[in-house]
Amino acid sequence: MALDYGIIGSRIKQARIAKNMTQEELADQIDISVAFLSRVERGNSHINLKRLNQICGLLDISEGYVLNGASSNSDDYLDQEFALLLKRVSPKKQKLIYNIVKAIVEADIDD
């Protein structure tokens, strides 16, 4: 599975904002430029594991969450993941996804 750097950057940005931290503050603490951090948050630049580890430590999030969305601390992390995915597809594909999910929800299958 290929990494989606746009989603990775979005998770970093969300965690930074949740910590009430500016890009300048985070960049300064890990000795990178604000421009580079901005590109990472937009998914336009890749981040190495050392920097990812530093960022996760400062933002109190796991590398697993940043890389694949898995978080043992949250029951509703998939809500954000679905929202991020839906923003990236056309309205026509959103309708298709909705119809598929609706059919699954309405199906009489045991969970």
C-alpha positions in Angstrom: 0.0 0.0 0.0 1.5 3.3 -1.0 1.6 6.2 1.5 -0.8 9.1 0.9 1.3 12.1 1.9 -1.7 14.4 1.6 -3.5 12.4 4.4 -0.3 12.1 6.4 0.2 15.9 6.2 -3.5 16.5 7.1 -3.2 14.3 10.2 0.0 16.2 11.3 -1.8 19.6 10.7 -4.9 18.5 12.7 -2.8 17.3 15.6 -0.7 20.6 15.5 -3.9 22.7 15.6 -5.4 20.5 18.4 -2.3 21.3 20.4 -2.8 25.1 19.7 0.6 25.1 18.1 1.6 27.3 15.1 3.6 26.0 12.2 6.4 28.4 13.3 6.5 26.9 16.8 6.5 23.3 15.6 9.1 24.0 12.9 11.3 25.8 15.4 11.2 22.9 17.9 12.4 20.4 15.3 14.7 22.7 13.5 13.1 22.8 10.1 11.8 25.7 8.0 8.2 26.8 8.2 8.0 26.4 4.4 9.1 22.8 4.6 6.5 22.0 7.3 3.8 23.7 5.3 4.7 21.6 2.3 4.6 18.4 4.5 1.2 19.4 5.8 -0.1 19.9 2.3 1.4 16.6 1.2 3.8 18.2 -1.2 7.0 17.1 0.6 7.9 13.8 2.1 9.1 13.6 5.7 11.7 11.2 7.0 11.2 8.9 9.9 13.4 10.9 12.2 11.4 14.1 11.7 8.1 12.1 11.9 9.2 10.7 15.2 10.0 14.2 16.5 6.7 15.6 15.3 4.7 12.8 16.9 6.5 13.2 20.2 5.8 16.9 20.3 2.2 16.5 19.3 1.5 13.4 21.4 0.3 11.3 18.6 1.6 7.9 17.4 3.5 7.3 14.2 0.9 4.6 13.4 -1.9 7.1 13.5 -0.1 9.5 11.2 0.9 6.8 8.7 -2.3 4.7 8.6 -4.9 6.3 10.8 -4.9 3.6 13.4 -5.4 5.1 16.9 -6.2 3.1 19.9 -7.1 6.3 21.8 -10.1 7.1 19.6 -13.3 5.2 18.7 -14.2 7.6 16.0 -11.0 8.1 14.0 -12.6 6.6 10.9 -15.1 9.5 10.8 -12.2 11.8 9.9 -10.7 9.3 7.5 -14.0 9.0 5.6 -14.4 12.8 5.6 -10.9 13.2 4.2 -11.4 10.6 1.5 -14.8 12.0 0.5 -13.3 15.5 0.0 -10.9 14.0 -2.5 -13.5 12.5 -4.9 -16.1 13.9 -7.3 -19.7 14.3 -6.3 -20.6 11.5 -8.6 -18.2 9.1 -6.8 -19.5 10.4 -3.5 -23.0 9.4 -4.5 -21.8 5.9 -5.5 -20.0 5.5 -2.1 -23.1 6.6 -0.3 -25.3 4.1 -2.2 -22.8 1.3 -1.4 -22.6 2.2 2.3 -26.4 2.5 2.5 -26.9 -0.9 0.9 -24.4 -2.5 3.4 -26.1 -0.8 6.4 -29.5 -1.8 5.3 -28.5 -5.4 4.5 -29.7 -8.0 6.9 -26.2 -9.4 7.8 -24.8 -10.1 11.2 -21.9 -7.8 12.2 
